[in-house]
């Protein structure tokens, strides 16, 4: 009697490779901004390793029939972390103006947010060919930045570093164009999905409002993340705040929900946090105190905040959080300005 051979499987599960790519992306900015050149070399090695995992996780999943909803969910997040972290770090090193990468960040955040909502709704969608080209160009850009960082100390290689210096803006412009074009193409191709009630509930919940415990606190934390991403520029901060309000108003119109203020709606907390930190310097003290004050006033609703809830529909849901944010902002302004 012969024993049946165990079915072959991969040495590493594809989701492990995907998560590894995201972890690498989190560490890369610290390595890039480190003063030690060996840390820069380690950063390049890890970045290449992350790019390799992007190719192999999908190939392994298809080969061994290990494709899963979890994999489709975490794969785009890991890709974005791997790319956006180094791009921000190289902007901090003045390789290019931060404004060059703002459109890339906006595109990646919006597309990933929408894709996640549609996946949660049960609508699966693979990566478009244009998206794969975009990712390839982004990897090339980050790799070129790494080479410039590593070779600049060697004066004998001035010709090489000079060539890279003039090539960077050209490649960066190509990356921005391809990134924006692929984003617009993806959203246009999925435009019918924007109308579903489930997706618009997800928008109003900013994803985290569906968590079973303390959705308002999670919404406030999500808002704090957006504050950190936009606070460095007043115009960007203001435009993000206005865009959130108008997207929320649009999404609320799509609801068929008898509850005038469903618990899962936390976009109002996000907007309230924006009011709390407008023109307030971000320090450990101001952030912790501001967050605590906003949550306090949002729950307490001192006069006249509670009366603002009587405003009809979305605007009433929003107004009381803006009022709570204003109370918190007054205290922060008196303490930190």
RAGIUR-V659916 format. One record per residue. N is the residue number from 1. PHI is phi in degrees with one decimal (999 if undefined). PSI is psi in whole degrees, -180 to 180 (* if undefined). OMEGA is omega as a letter, one per 30 degrees, with the letter a starting at -180 (* if undefined). Layout:
# RAGIUR-V659916
N|PHI|PSI|OMEGA / N|PHI|PSI|OMEGA
This chain:
# RAGIUR-V659916
1|999|132|a / 2|-102.9|135|l / 3|-75.0|137|l / 4|-72.3|135|a / 5|-69.5|142|l / 6|-66.7|140|l / 7|-61.8|136|l / 8|-66.4|146|l / 9|-141.4|168|a / 10|-71.1|152|l / 11|-64.8|-35|l / 12|-129.0|133|l / 13|-65.8|140|a / 14|-58.6|-33|l / 15|-67.3|-29|l / 16|-66.0|-42|l / 17|-63.1|-39|l / 18|-63.9|-46|l / 19|-64.7|-37|l / 20|-59.5|-40|l / 21|-61.5|-42|l / 22|-66.1|-41|l / 23|-63.2|-43|l / 24|-57.7|-45|a / 25|-60.3|-34|l / 26|-69.0|-33|a / 27|-84.0|-25|a / 28|-57.8|-44|a / 29|-57.6|-38|l / 30|-66.9|-37|l / 31|-70.3|-40|a / 32|-65.9|-40|a / 33|-84.1|-3|l / 34|-72.2|148|a / 35|-78.8|-16|a / 36|-83.9|123|l / 37|-60.0|-29|l / 38|-66.0|-30|l / 39|-67.7|-35|l / 40|-65.2|-42|l / 41|-64.4|-41|l / 42|-62.5|-39|l / 43|-61.2|-43|l / 44|-62.8|-44|l / 45|-58.9|-46|a / 46|-67.2|-36|l / 47|-64.6|-44|l / 48|-61.2|-42|l / 49|-60.4|-42|l / 50|-62.7|-41|l / 51|-63.4|-37|l / 52|-65.2|-40|l / 53|-64.4|-31|l / 54|-63.9|-34|l / 55|-75.8|-43|a / 56|-82.7|-28|a / 57|-64.1|-43|l / 58|-66.9|-41|a / 59|-63.4|-44|a / 60|-66.8|-41|a / 61|-60.9|-42|l / 62|-71.0|-41|a / 63|-65.0|-41|a / 64|-104.6|14|l / 65|54.9|49|a / 66|-111.8|16|l / 67|-64.9|137|a / 68|-145.7|164|l / 69|-64.3|-38|l / 70|-62.3|-43|l / 71|-63.1|-43|l / 72|-65.8|-27|a / 73|-77.2|-46|a / 74|-86.6|-20|a / 75|-60.4|-50|l / 76|-65.4|-32|l / 77|-63.4|-44|a / 78|-64.9|-40|l / 79|-59.0|-46|a / 80|-65.2|-41|l / 81|-63.9|-41|a / 82|-62.1|-34|a / 83|-92.1|-47|a / 84|-69.2|-36|l / 85|-58.2|-55|l / 86|-62.0|-39|l / 87|-59.8|-42|l / 88|-67.1|-39|a / 89|-65.6|-41|l / 90|-70.0|-30|l / 91|-66.5|-38|l / 92|-64.2|-29|l / 93|-84.6|5|l / 94|68.3|28|l / 95|-67.5|-27|l / 96|-162.7|164|l / 97|-68.6|144|l / 98|-60.7|-25|a / 99|-66.4|-21|l / 100|-65.8|-32|a / 101|-100.2|-7|l / 102|-57.0|-47|l / 103|-61.0|-34|l / 104|-66.0|-45|l / 105|-61.0|-46|a / 106|-60.4|-46|a / 107|-60.2|-48|a / 108|-66.7|-40|a / 109|-67.6|-45|a / 110|-66.0|-46|a / 111|-65.4|-44|l / 112|-64.4|-40|l / 113|-61.1|-48|a / 114|-66.2|-45|a / 115|-59.3|-41|l / 116|-63.2|-42|l / 117|-61.5|-41|a / 118|-70.6|-34|l / 119|-65.3|-41|l / 120|-64.3|-27|l / 121|-80.5|-8|l / 122|93.9|11|a / 123|-100.6|106|a / 124|-87.5|141|l / 125|-147.2|131|l / 126|-82.6|171|l / 127|-70.3|136|l / 128|-78.9|156|a / 129|-58.8|-39|l / 130|-62.9|-36|l / 131|-65.3|-36|l / 132|-66.9|-41|l / 133|-62.8|-41|l / 134|-59.5|-47|a / 135|-63.4|-39|l / 136|-61.6|-43|l / 137|-67.3|-37|l / 138|-64.5|-41|l / 139|-62.2|-42|l / 140|-62.2|-41|l / 141|-64.1|-48|l / 142|-63.5|-40|l / 143|-62.2|-41|l / 144|-65.7|-38|l / 145|-63.1|-41|l / 146|-60.8|-44|l / 147|-61.5|-43|l / 148|-63.5|-41|l / 149|-63.3|-40|a / 150|-77.2|-34|a / 151|-92.2|-20|a / 152|-56.2|-38|a / 153|-64.2|-17|a / 154|-96.9|105|a / 155|-62.8|-27|a / 156|-65.4|-18|a / 157|-104.7|24|a / 158|-57.5|-36|a / 159|-63.5|-41|a / 160|-68.2|-49|a / 161|-65.9|-33|l / 162|-64.1|-40|l / 163|-64.5|-42|l / 164|-64.3|-40|a / 165|-56.8|-42|a / 166|-82.4|-22|l / 167|-79.4|-28|a / 168|-57.4|-50|a / 169|-61.5|-35|l / 170|-65.4|-48|l / 171|-66.1|-38|l / 172|-62.2|-42|l / 173|-63.8|-39|l / 174|-64.8|-41|l / 175|-64.2|-45|l / 176|-60.4|-47|a / 177|-61.5|-47|a / 178|-67.8|-38|l / 179|-63.7|-47|a / 180|-67.8|-42|a / 181|-63.1|-43|a / 182|-66.8|-36|l / 183|-66.0|-47|l / 184|-62.6|-41|l / 185|-62.0|-45|a / 186|-63.1|-48|a / 187|-66.9|-36|l / 188|-65.8|-42|a / 189|-66.5|-26|a / 190|-104.5|17|a / 191|-59.4|-30|a / 192|-65.1|-25|a / 193|-74.7|-17|l / 194|-65.8|-20|a / 195|-86.0|-13|a / 196|-70.3|145|l / 197|-64.9|-38|a / 198|-61.0|-42|a / 199|-67.9|-39|a / 200|-72.5|-28|l / 201|-64.3|-41|l / 202|-61.9|-40|l / 203|-62.2|-48|a / 204|-67.2|-26|l / 205|-89.5|-4|a / 206|39.1|38|l / 207|80.6|-44|a / 208|-86.6|-13|a / 209|-67.8|-15|l / 210|-85.2|-6|l / 211|-64.7|141|a / 212|-70.2|-26|a / 213|-114.5|132|l / 214|49.3|57|a / 215|-60.9|-33|l / 216|-63.5|-38|l / 217|-67.6|-42|l / 218|-64.0|-39|l / 219|-63.6|-39|l / 220|-64.7|-39|l / 221|-66.3|-39|l / 222|-62.7|-42|l / 223|-62.0|-38|l / 224|-63.0|-37|l / 225|-60.9|-45|l / 226|-65.6|-34|l / 227|-61.1|-46|l / 228|-60.9|-38|a / 229|-73.4|-25|a / 230|-117.7|-11|a / 231|-65.9|-21|a / 232|-67.6|-17|a / 233|-137.3|124|a / 234|-61.4|-40|a / 235|-65.7|-44|l / 236|-64.2|-40|l / 237|-61.0|-48|a / 238|-66.8|-42|l / 239|-65.5|-38|l / 240|-64.3|-43|l / 241|-60.2|-48|a / 242|-65.9|-42|l / 243|-61.2|-41|l / 244|-62.2|-42|a / 245|-64.2|-47|a / 246|-70.1|-37|l / 247|-65.2|-39|l / 248|-64.1|-43|l / 249|-63.0|-40|l / 250|-64.5|-45|a / 251|-65.2|-39|a / 252|-63.5|-33|l / 253|-64.8|-21|a / 254|-86.9|-5|a / 255|-79.6|143|l / 256|-118.9|73|a / 257|-133.4|123|a / 258|-70.6|-22|a / 259|-76.1|121|a / 260|-69.0|-22|a / 261|-142.6|75|a / 262|-61.0|147|a / 263|-63.7|-30|a / 264|-72.6|-16|l / 265|-74.3|112|l / 266|-126.8|7|l / 267|-60.7|-29|l / 268|-66.2|-36|l / 269|-64.6|-39|l / 270|-59.6|-47|a / 271|-67.1|-36|l / 272|-63.8|-38|l / 273|-64.8|-36|l / 274|-61.6|-41|l / 275|-65.2|-40|a / 276|-56.6|-40|a / 277|-107.5|13|l / 278|-65.4|128|a / 279|53.5|21|l / 280|-97.4|129|l / 281|-59.8|136|a / 282|-89.9|109|l / 283|-129.2|168|l / 284|-55.2|-42|a / 285|-67.7|-47|a / 286|-67.0|-37|a / 287|-67.8|-48|a / 288|-65.1|-46|a / 289|-65.9|-43|a / 290|-62.5|-42|l / 291|-62.6|-45|a / 292|-64.8|-42|l / 293|-64.5|-42|a / 294|-62.9|-44|l / 295|-63.4|-38|l / 296|-61.0|-51|a / 297|-71.2|-29|l / 298|-68.5|-35|l / 299|-82.9|-43|a / 300|-71.0|-42|a / 301|53.4|65|l / 302|-67.3|160|a / 303|-57.6|137|g / 304|-100.4|24|a / 305|-60.7|-44|a / 306|-61.8|-35|a / 307|-67.1|-22|a / 308|-68.3|-21|l / 309|-64.2|-20|a / 310|-76.4|-10|l / 311|-63.6|136|a / 312|-64.2|148|l / 313|56.0|-141|a / 314|-59.7|-36|a / 315|-68.3|-30|l / 316|-73.0|-39|l / 317|-59.9|-41|a / 318|-75.5|-41|a / 319|-62.1|-41|a / 320|-67.5|-31|l / 321|-74.6|-35|l / 322|-64.1|-38|l / 323|-64.9|-42|l / 324|-63.6|-40|l / 325|-64.1|-36|l / 326|-67.2|-42|l / 327|-57.9|-47|a / 328|-64.1|-39|a / 329|-64.2|-40|a / 330|-59.0|-44|a / 331|-66.7|-44|l / 332|-63.6|-39|l / 333|-62.0|-43|a / 334|-67.5|-29|a / 335|-90.0|-32|a / 336|-118.7|-3|l / 337|-108.7|*|*
